């Protein structure tokens, strides 16, 4: 989510990151867990999941197995910040090629004052 006003660097790099990822990225489904909304009329707060179709760049993909036969799948993906109304959080869900991953880490990558991309660490 860009900072209000932003710097010249923000204005130059944010659209580039967004366009690159949308052009070359892999399609995935993203679910914000516990997305809250506030009704100003009633004062009620409701929490629900929010689903998005996103594009991401898969940076790394690992498959490891321990002595017990347990297999661990992990990926690191990069997503343009403009994809989200609300920043991704640990516990959110990403589905890539019918495999469901949980967001275990979120790293903000800045271009000046604004977040240009998020790097998400995913585990299965």
Secondary structure, DSSP 8 states (H G I E B T S, - for coil): ---SS--HHHHHHHHHHHHHHHHH-EEEEEEEEEEEEE-TTT--EEEEEEEEEEEEEEEEEEEEE-TT--EEEEEEEEEEGGG-SS---TT-EEEETTEEEEEEEEEEEEETTEEEEEEEEEE-
